């Protein structure tokens, strides 16, 4: 194992432990993958994150073959998403409480708050239910993730994508935050939804500023500017 590969594997372990520390995952639930070389790295099956080591991360090929421990049972949607989404390098799946609660009702979260736009569209879709670990679940996830960077999985959990491990973790936390806000808003009744033309402006602004996706480019903020 090269030092570079070991560092990537350690970063994956650190991200998994951060999922638990930030309260969006628990036990052996959830999984994580990272595009690497001619395939991808993925977390192993049924191994608690607090005991996981870099050597436990599994190397997989696009043909489903692997080296090392048995990979996560959800390897199919990790593979299929990474193959379909060349713009993303990380797939993070977890069973965060509020996102999963919304997913248990098969609810798509509408643009009740402008931050829904950070997912890439006017909704946070919920994929149809399918048995875990199956190709049917992978197909459902791909459909829900079309033009999106996150989705809910019906009666299951959530998936968040990112170009980096940090970006995917940030997205998963944002999904959980929005799901919690949505449930709180529903206590007062069905919340109003921002119109599509406003969400188009929001998404354009987020794209221009790389909001939630990485460092802003110099001059991206057209209101404030550094003193010379």
Secondary structure, DSSP 8 states (H G I E B T S, - for coil): --HHHHHHHHHHHHHHHHHHHTTS--TT--EEEEEETTEEEE-BTT--TTT--GGGSEEEETTS-EESS-B-TTHHHHHHHHHH-TT--EEEEE--HHHHHHHTTT--B-SSSGGGGGGTSS-B-EE----TTSHHHHHHHHHHTTT-SEEEETTTEEEEEESSHHHHHHHHHHHHHHHHHHHHHHTTSS-----HHHHHHHHHHHHHHTTTTS---TT--SS-----
